[in-house]
Amino acid sequence: MEFGVLGGLHVVPPGGDPVVVGGPRLRVLLAVLLWQANQPVPMDELAELVWDGSPPAGEAEATRALVMRLRRMLGPEAGERIRTRAPGYLIELSDDELDVSRAEALSREAAAAVRNGRWAQAADQAARALRLWRGMPLADVPSQSLRDRWLPYLEQLQVQALEWRIEADLHEGRHEQLITELRGVASRYPLRERFHEQLMLALALTGRRAEALAAYHDARRVLVDDLGIEPGPDMRALHERILAGDWPRSPNCAGCCCRRAGSGT
């Protein structure tokens, strides 16, 4: 079985066609169970999320009826994964059946490769994790309550994998190819300092020192205007090295400003 939430809700039985989960509340119900895969979700929490904060009178009975409908819609192979477990329901999955679990595993492998300087492996594992995103997570799941609980984690998972993939590509000497992507990434995540540092480094390593310094001043302005803070010590140290003309010239070295995997900053 394949289940996915990194885009629209996605259910594919082995060797079969994708299952269309019709009905917004059924999609929310399945997404909530996938969010807590292999763990019982209490009946009252299910109702709260499925009805997005406004469960009906007789919520327990209404939830049981929805679970029955979802089981029938998914068919025997997928439907039997939904089990009754006090104090509510759970869905039983193996680690490789949910796209989020696969992304987590690949990200852990990428992190280990970064820590050990295995840059080609880090780039490959992080890229494979990123390819699991098919669009906006939970795109067709209409529960703001569930989005508020799960989307921040899913975004952090994606952004961290992207940071590690770019870090690995820098160490592999792909500085020139990364500049356009990094400009977009730094603009999309303006408060994440590491992306600004990576852009500065890619520009410096391709001989574009003035642009690297300009990138620092753009980033500093955003941090000061939006957060009222100066750039952190890593970004300031890189800025000083670029000012002094002291940065790695080797095409396969991204320099000492590479952070250890797992910092999350």
Residue pairs with C-beta under 8 A, 6 or more apart in sequence:
1 11
1 12
1 13
1 14
1 77
1 78
1 81
1 93
1 97
2 10
2 11
2 12
2 97
2 99
3 10
3 11
3 34
3 93
3 97
3 98
3 99
4 10
4 11
4 98
4 99
4 132
4 134
5 31
5 34
5 35
5 98
5 99
5 100
5 137
5 138
5 141
5 154
6 99
6 100
6 103
6 132
6 133
6 134
6 135
6 137
6 154
7 133
7 134
7 135
7 136
7 137
7 139
8 134
8 135
8 139
8 140
9 21
9 27
9 30
9 31
9 138
9 140
9 141
10 18
10 99
10 134
11 18
11 19
11 21
11 30
11 74
11 78
12 18
12 19
13 19
13 75
13 77
13 78
14 77
19 73
19 74
19 75
19 78
21 27
21 30
21 70
21 73
21 74
22 73
23 69
24 141
24 142
25 50
25 51
25 66
26 66
26 69
26 70
26 73
27 140
27 141
27 142
28 49
28 50
28 52
28 141
28 142
28 143
28 146
29 46
29 50
29 63
29 66
29 67
29 70
30 70
30 74
30 91
31 138
31 141
31 143
31 146
32 41
32 45
32 46
32 49
32 50
32 143
32 146
33 41
33 82
33 89
33 90
33 91
34 91
34 93
34 98
34 100
35 146
35 149
35 150
36 90
37 90
37 91
37 92
37 93
37 98
37 101
38 90
38 91
38 92
38 93
39 90
40 85
40 86
40 87
40 88
40 89
40 90
41 88
41 89
41 90
42 87
42 88
43 59
43 60
43 63
43 87
43 88
43 89
44 55
44 59
45 88
46 63
46 88
46 89
47 55
47 59
47 60
47 62
47 63
48 55
48 145
49 143
49 145
49 146
49 149
50 63
50 66
50 143
51 59
52 142
52 143
52 144
52 145
52 146
53 144
53 145
55 62
56 62
67 82
67 89
70 79
70 82
71 79
71 80
71 82
72 79
73 79
74 81
74 82
81 91
81 92
81 93
82 89
82 90
82 91
83 89
83 90
83 91
83 92
93 101
95 101
95 102
95 105
96 102
96 105
99 132
100 154
100 157
102 129
102 132
103 129
103 132
103 133
103 157
103 158
103 161
104 157
106 125
106 126
106 128
106 129
106 132
106 161
107 125
107 126
107 129
107 157
107 160
107 161
107 164
109 121
109 125
110 121
110 122
110 125
110 126
110 129
110 161
110 164
110 165
110 168
110 261
111 164
111 261
111 262
112 261
113 119
113 121
113 122
113 125
113 168
114 122
114 164
114 167
114 168
114 260
114 261
115 260
115 261
115 262
117 171
119 168
119 171
119 172
120 168
120 172
122 164
122 165
122 167
122 168
123 165
123 168
123 169
123 172
126 161
126 162
126 164
126 165
126 168
127 165
129 157
129 161
130 158
130 161
130 162
130 165
133 158
137 150
137 151
137 154
137 155
138 146
138 147
138 150
138 151
138 154
141 147
156 264
159 189
159 192
160 264
162 185
163 192
163 194
163 195
163 198
164 261
166 178
166 181
166 182
166 185
166 195
166 198
167 198
167 254
167 258
167 259
169 177
169 178
170 178
170 198
170 201
170 202
170 205
170 254
170 258
171 252
171 253
171 254
171 258
172 252
173 251
173 252
175 201
175 202
175 205
175 206
175 251
176 202
176 206
178 198
178 202
179 199
179 202
179 203
179 206
179 208
182 195
182 198
182 199
182 202
183 199
185 195
185 199
186 192
186 195
186 196
186 198
186 199
186 215
186 219
189 195
190 219
190 222
190 226
191 222
191 223
191 226
191 227
192 265
193 219
193 223
193 231
193 232
193 234
193 235
193 265
194 234
194 259
194 265
196 215
196 216
196 218
196 219
196 231
196 235
197 234
197 235
197 238
197 257
199 212
199 215
200 212
200 213
200 215
200 216
200 219
200 235
200 238
200 239
200 242
201 212
201 238
201 247
201 254
201 255
201 257
203 209
203 211
203 212
203 215
204 212
204 242
204 247
205 247
205 248
205 249
205 251
205 254
209 242
209 245
212 242
213 239
213 242
213 243
216 231
216 235
216 238
216 239
216 242
219 231
219 235
220 230
220 231
223 229
223 230
223 231
224 230
230 236
231 239
232 265
234 257
234 259
237 257
238 247
238 255
238 257
241 247
241 255
241 257
247 255
248 254
248 255
259 265
